[in-house]
Amino acid sequence: MLPDRNDRSLTGRWWRSLDHFSLGCIFVLLGVGYILVLAATPAVAHRIGASNFMFITKQCAFLVVALLIVLGLSMLSVKRVLVLAFGMGALMLVLTAMTLHSGMDIKGAKRWIALPVMSLQPSEFLKPCFAVVAARLLTMRFAVAPGGGGWFLAGWRRGLAERLYTAVAQRLGHQSLPARLGRQILRPLAAPFPGTLLACGLFGIILMLLQMQPDIGMLSVVTMVFAIQLFIDGLAWWLTGTVVAMMVGAFVLAFTLFPHVHSRVMRFLHPDKGDHYQIDTSLRAFAHGGFWGTGPGEGTVKNFLPDAHADFVFAVAGEEYGLWLCLIIIGLFAVLVIRTLLKLIGVRDPFIILATTGLMAGIGLQAFINMGSTLHLIPTKGMTLPFLSYGGSSAMAIALAFGMMLSLTRKRPQDHSLDDDFGPHDDEAWPINPPLHNELLSLPPRRL
């Protein structure tokens, strides 16, 4: 039974502050994921000589855990989401580094750590955590009022600098040599927190680790998410152009240095050359399914594609259920991403704006890469379709991102976004926030 408007309990206030529409879309995605697991995994299990229900049982458990993660994280305050992102991000960064030494080698890449029940891919969890941590580092300058408190004792440092300089200037004069030297010496104490440099340094570490695995697909998603956050944060136009040029240069470098990247790009540009078995089989599945599909369990693509339950699950959906289900899947991801970004127009907290944008950009890009490569719109890349592909790491990492998104976008008082409660007891008490443009357009461009 759902809480009513008069329910003053913690659960009641949480439920009223939640984005019910987004939660409903997430439930639908979980349901579609269960249906596609039923369709795709028995054939894969039969090929490897396992029980037909092995993958189904495991994925059902993963989806249940994912649902609990979404609901549990949606109850957290913004402050606790931030603590979780820092803590889990640090842990997953260490585990990502460990994969280089003791990770499972699958198809020439070391991205996974073997566990008793599942294989853990730490970089999947690192992606949403980095989006939240980077958002906090980039917006640290907003958290400190002049002369006030803030992160890392910023207000105390500024106050100390002002008092020391005032004492020296009053005794010796403002233009005296000690006072002029004091201004230069004390300036770092009063400087704003170097969040942008720290965020860029953290991104550089992640980039290096992903390149060494190698995982070019995950590296590309993390890079694009961080570039989007920098742009929204007010990156100067010339620096924006520099970032885009660096991304293009990095792609050219990857094309030159990594044989598998070179092979996939060349096969995409020259369809008449090389091995196109997976893509050709995938496209035939969509053609076979038509608009209404062949019917549940009647598809054949899952019998031939080795990754039909993971990277090519969208082809299974297209063959057995047809174009209509594919359009629903695309619509669900589009609505979740676009609707969440539109909600940010009325948010004043820069951290929530950047963190939510990063989370949804990561989910949207991952879905686009999977569906685009399945339809041969982009070069093939082994990346799961959120909540629809088989995999415990993928399901739980996507649940982590969705849960943090639901927590960050809950209705809160505009001046208490870091509080631990759920805000006012009455829905009518919520203040109306002014448009985002009035808050951000008055800020000076970000300069490194």
N, C-alpha and C positions, 0 to 999 in steps of 0.2 A: 504494500500500500504506500503510495507516494505522500510525502508530507504536505499539509495544507498551508494556506497563507498565515494562519494563526499559530503555527508551530514555531515556538521560540527555542527549540533545542538546537544543538550544534548541527545535527543532521539536517534539520529543517532549514536552517539559515544557509548551509552549504548548498542544498538542493535549489533554493531560490536564487542563489548567486551564480549558479552554473549555466553554461551555454547548452541548453537542452538540444538544440538543433544539431550542433556539432557532435554532441554525444550520441545522438541518434544515427548520424552518418557513420560514426565509428562502429556502432553496433551492427549496422548493415554490412560494412566491410568485413567484420569478423564472421558474420553469417555467410557471406559470399566466399570467404576464405575456407570455411568448413566445407561448403559444397564442392569447391574446386579440389580440395584435398581428397574428398571421396571419389572424385572423377579421375584424378591423375595418379595417385600413389599406388593403387593395387598393381598396375602394370609394371611400375618400377620395382616394387617388392618382388614380383614374380620373376623378373629378370635376374635379380641377385639371389634368388632362392630363399627369400624370407617369407614370413607370414603375410598374407594380403592385408592384414589389419595392423601391421607393425607401425607403418608411417602414420596411419589414421589415428591410432591410439596416442602416439607421441605428439602429433600436431594438435589434437584436441586438448591435451594437457598444456601444451604451449599457449594455445589460444585462451584457455581459462586463466592461466597465470598472467597473460597479457592483459586481459580484461580487469583482473584484480589490480594490476599495476596502474592502469589508466584511472580507475576509480580511486585508488589509494592516493596517487600523486595529485589528483584534482582537488583533494581536501587540504593540501599543504598551503601554507602561506607563501608569499613571494620570498620572504627571507629564508624559509626552509628549502624552497626550490633552489635557491642560490647556494645554500650550504651543500645540498645534495649534488648539485652540478660540480662544485669545486672538489668535493670528496671523491665522487665516482669518477670524475674526469682525471684526477691524479692517479687513481687506481688503474683505470683503463690505459692511461698513458704508459704506466710501468709495464702492464701486461702486453701492450702492443710492442714495446721494446723487447720483452721476453720472447715474443714469437720469432724474432730474428735468430734466436739461439736455440730454443727448444720447441718451436712451433711445428705443426704438422705440415709436411710438404705435399701440397696437392696441385698438380698441373704446373709445377715450377714456382709456386708462390707459397710463402709461409705467412699465413694470416690467421690460423686457427690454433687454439689450445685444446687438447683432448681432455674431456671430462667424462665421468662414468655414464651419464645419460645423454649428453649432447656435446657437440664441438662448439666452443666459444670463440667468436670473432670479436676481440676487444674494440677494434676500430668502429664497429657498428654502434657501440655505446658511446665511444669517444666523440662521435659526430654531434649528437644533440647536446652533450655536456659542453663541448667547445663553443657551440653557438651561444649558450647561456653565459658561460664564463667570459667569452669575448665581448658580449654585450655589456656585461658589468664593467669590465676594464675600460671599454670605450666611453662609458658614461660616468666614470668616476668623478669627472670634473663637475657634473651636475649635483653630486651628492654633498658638496661642501659649500656652504654659504660663507661669504667673506666674514672672517672673524668668528665663525661658528664651528661646531663640531663636524666630524666627518670621518671617513675611513683613514686608517693609519695615522690618527692624531693630526690630521691636516690643519684643523682649526687651531690646535695647540701650537703647532709649528709656526703658523702665520703670526699668532699672537706673540710668541717668543721673539721672532724676527723683528716685529714692530717695536717691542719694548726695548730690545737691545740697541736697535738703531736710534730710537728716540733718546735713550740715555746718553749715547755717545754724542749725538748731534747737539743736545742741550749743553753739554759741557764744553765741547770744542768747536761748535759751529757746523752748519750744514755743508759748507764748502771746504772744510778742513780735510787734510789728507786722510786721517783715520776714518772720518765719516764717509768719504768717497770710497775708500777701500772696504769699509763695512757694508756699504750698499752692494758691492760686488760679492763679498763673502756671504752675506746673509740672503742674497737673492734666491739661492737654491732652496732655502728653508721655506720661503713663501711661494715657491713655484707650485703649480698644480700637479696633481699626481700623474706620472707618465704612463697612463693606461694604454694609450695607443701603441707606444713602443713595446710594452709588455705583451699586448695582444699579438702584435706582429712577431715578436720573439717566440711566443708559444705556437703560433701558426707555423713558423719556420721549423720548429722541432717536430711537429706533427707531419709536416710536409716531408721532412727528411726520413722519418720512420716509414711512412707509407710508400715512399719511393724505393726504400730498401727491401720492402717485402717481396715483390712490388705489388701495389694495388692502385693502378692509375685511375680506375673508375672512382673509388672512394676519394682519392686525392683531388680529382676534378670537382666532385660535389663539395667537399670541404672548402676548396679554393673559391668556388663560385658563391657559396654561402657567405664566406668572410668578405669577399669583394662587395656583395650586396649590402652587408652590414656597414662597411666602410663608407659606401656611397650614401646610404641613408643617414649616417652619422654626420655628414657634411664634408666629405672629402673634396678638396679643391679640384676643379675641372682638369687642370693639367696633371694632377696626380691620378685622377680617374683614368685619363688617357694612358698614363704610364702603367697603371695596373693592368689595363686591357692589353697593352702591348706586351707586358711581361707574361700574361696568360697565353697569348698567341705564341710567343717565343718558347714557353714551356711545352706547349703542344708540339711544336716543330722539333724541339729537343727530344721529347718522348718518342716521336715518330722516327727519329734518327737512331736513338740509342736502344730502344726496346724492340726486339724482333716481332713479338706478338702484336704490339701496337701497329707496327709497319704492315704486318700481314693483314690485319683486320681493316685498316684504312684502305689498303690497295684493293682488297676484295670488295669493299664497298664502292670504291670509285670505278672498278672494272668488273662488273658482274659476270662477264664472259670468261674470266680467268680465275683459277684457283678453285678451292673446295668451298662450295656453297650449300652443303647438304642440310645443315641446320636451318638456314634461312629459307631455302627452297621448300623444305618440309613444313616449316611454319606457315609460309604464305599459302601453300596448298591446303593447309588445315582451315585457314580463314575462308578460302574459296569454297571448300567442301561444306563448311557450315552454313554459308549464306546468311540470310537475315534471321531465320528461326532456329538454326542449328540442327544437328543430326539427332539430338536427343541425349539425355543423361546416360552415360556409359556406352554410347554408340560410336564415339570417336575412335580414330586409329592413330592419331599423331603421338599419343602417349606411349604407343608400342614401339616407336622408332626413335624418338628424341631421348637421349640419355638424361637431359635436365628438364623433362616436361613438367615435373612437379615443382620446379624451382624457377630457373631463369625463363622458361618458356611456358609458364602456366597460363599466360594470357592467350597463347595459341590454343590451349585446351579449352578455355572458355569460349573462344571464337568458333571452334569446330562443334562442340557439343551443345552450346546454348545460343550461338549465333551472334549477329551484330547487335541485337538489342541489349544483351547483357554487357557486351564490350562498351557500348555507349553509356550504360548505367555506371560501369566502373569508372570510365573517364569522367563522367559527370560528378560522381562522388568526390573524387580527388580535386577536381576543379572547384566545386562548391566549397569544400573544406578550406582550400588554400585562399581563394578569392574572398570568401565571406569573412574569414579570420583577418585578412589584411584590411578589408574595408572597416571592420570594427575598430581597428587601431586609429582610425581618423579621429575618433573622439577621446583618445587616451592622451594624458599629459605626461606620464612618466616615460622618459627616454629609454630607460632600461627595459621596460615591458615592451616598448615598440621594437627595439632592436632584437631582444631575445625571441619574441614571438615571430618576428619576421625571419630570423635565422632558422628557427625550428620548422616553420612551414615551408620555407624555401628548400630546406634539405629534404623534406618528405615529397614535395612537388617535383623536385629535380630527380629524385630516385625513381618515382613512378614514371616520369617522362622517359628516362633513360631505358628502363625496362620495356615499356610498351613501344617506344620508338625503335629500339633494336629488334624487337620481335617482328615489327612491321617493316623492317629494313629502311627506316627513315634516317637512321644514324648507324655508324659501324657497331657491330655486335659488342656487347659488354656484359659480363656475368654479374648482374646485379638483381637482387630480389625485388618483387613487386610487394609493397608494404601490405602486410596482413593476409595476402593472397598466396604468396609463395610458401613452400615448405621451408621450415627452419626455425629453431628455437631462438638463436641469437637475433635474427632479423625481427621476429615477432615481438620479443621483449624490448629490443632497442626502439622499435617504432612505438610501442606502448609507452616507453619512457618519454619519447618526444611528445606524443599526444597528451599524456598525463600532465606534463609540465605546461603545455599549451593551454589546456583547460584550466589549470590553476592560475596561470598568468592573466587569462582573459576573464576571470570571474569578476562580477560587479563588486567594486570596492569604493569606499570614500576616496576622493582624489588626493587627499593628504595623508592617507594611511595605507599606501600600497605595500609597505613592509611589515605591517602589523600581523599578529598571529591569529586574529579573530576573523570572522566572516562579515565584519562591518555592522551597520545598523540592523536592528531587528525588523524594521518596517521597510518594505520596498519603496515607499514614498520618500524615505529619508535620503535616498541616493541623490547626490548633486549631479547636475548636468555639466559635463566637461566641455570646454570650448574646443574648436577644431584644432587639429594637430598643426596646421599651417601657421597659426598665430604663435605657436610655441617654438617652432623650429626655424621659420624663415627669418626670425630676428637674431638668430645665432650667427656668429662669424664663421666662415669656412674653416674646416679642420686643416691645420697645417702641421706637418711632421717636422 
